[in-house]
């Protein structure tokens, strides 16, 4: 079994590019409707994946900016600088935690909270 976090964006096409630029996520799939709205996108973080799409008016669609994702990484300081350069709002600077991780947090272009650190909950 696996988990696949899922997010909504008002401008999912912009988010698709921004997530590459800011956090280094790799595109996996992008499906658009006839109007150019992103119906479904998948992006990889190592062997893991997130899914997202454009906000819409149905039971899945209007949850913009309400997500929170944690991802492990080897160099949170370098990733924080990359995110800052791409315009991420850094909500917590890289900090050594009592439990041994080094973490930082940032909001993406539509308010979702992303935390990155060296802690791997395995």
C-alpha positions in Angstrom: 0.0 0.0 0.0 1.1 3.6 -0.6 -0.1 7.1 0.1 -0.7 9.7 -2.6 -1.2 13.2 -1.2 -3.6 15.2 -3.4 -4.0 19.0 -3.7 -6.1 21.5 -5.5 -4.9 24.8 -7.1 -6.8 27.6 -8.7 -4.0 27.6 -11.3 -2.8 24.0 -11.4 -0.8 24.6 -14.6 1.2 27.3 -12.9 1.6 25.1 -9.8 2.9 22.3 -12.1 5.8 24.5 -13.2 6.3 26.1 -9.8 6.7 22.8 -8.0 9.4 21.9 -10.4 11.2 25.2 -10.0 10.9 25.6 -6.2 11.0 22.0 -4.9 12.4 19.9 -7.7 9.4 17.7 -8.2 9.5 15.8 -11.5 6.5 15.7 -13.9 4.9 12.3 -14.4 1.5 13.0 -16.0 -0.5 16.1 -16.9 -4.1 15.8 -18.3 -6.0 18.9 -19.4 -9.6 19.4 -20.4 -10.7 21.1 -23.6 -10.4 24.5 -21.9 -6.8 23.9 -20.8 -7.6 23.3 -17.1 -5.5 20.6 -15.4 -7.9 17.8 -14.7 -5.2 15.6 -13.1 -1.5 16.0 -12.6 1.1 13.6 -11.1 4.6 14.6 -9.9 7.3 12.5 -8.4 9.5 13.1 -5.4 12.0 10.3 -5.6 9.9 7.2 -5.7 6.8 8.9 -4.1 4.2 10.9 -5.9 1.6 13.7 -5.4 -1.5 14.3 -7.4 -3.3 17.6 -8.0 -5.7 19.4 -10.3 -7.5 22.6 -10.8 -10.1 23.7 -8.2 -13.6 23.0 -9.4 -17.1 23.0 -8.0 -17.7 19.5 -6.8 -17.1 17.3 -3.8 -13.3 17.2 -4.5 -12.7 20.5 -6.0 -12.6 23.5 -3.6 -9.8 22.7 -1.2 -7.3 25.2 -2.4 -4.4 26.1 0.0 -5.5 23.6 2.7 -2.9 20.9 2.3 0.2 20.1 4.3 2.9 17.8 3.1 6.1 16.6 4.7 8.9 15.2 2.5 12.3 13.9 3.5 15.3 15.3 1.7 19.1 15.1 2.1 19.9 18.9 2.1 17.1 21.0 3.5 19.3 24.1 3.5 20.0 23.9 -0.3 16.3 23.1 -1.0 15.2 26.0 1.2 17.4 28.4 -0.9 16.0 26.9 -4.1 12.4 27.4 -2.9 13.2 31.0 -1.7 14.7 31.8 -5.1 11.4 30.6 -6.8 9.4 32.8 -4.6 8.2 30.4 -1.9 7.1 32.0 1.4 9.5 30.4 3.9 7.4 29.9 7.1 10.2 28.2 9.1 13.9 28.6 8.3 16.1 25.5 8.3 16.4 24.4 12.0 17.9 21.5 13.8 15.1 19.7 15.7 15.3 17.9 19.1 14.5 14.6 17.4 17.6 14.8 15.1 16.1 16.2 11.9 16.9 19.4 10.1 13.7 20.9 8.8 12.2 24.0 7.0 8.7 24.8 5.9 7.3 26.9 3.1 4.0 27.8 1.6 3.5 27.2 -2.1 2.1 29.7 -4.6 -1.5 29.1 -3.4 -0.9 28.6 0.4 -0.4 24.8 0.8 2.2 24.1 3.5 5.3 22.1 2.6 7.8 20.9 5.2 11.1 19.2 4.2 13.6 17.6 6.5 16.1 14.9 7.1 13.7 12.9 9.3 12.3 9.7 7.6 9.5 8.1 9.5 10.3 4.5 8.7 
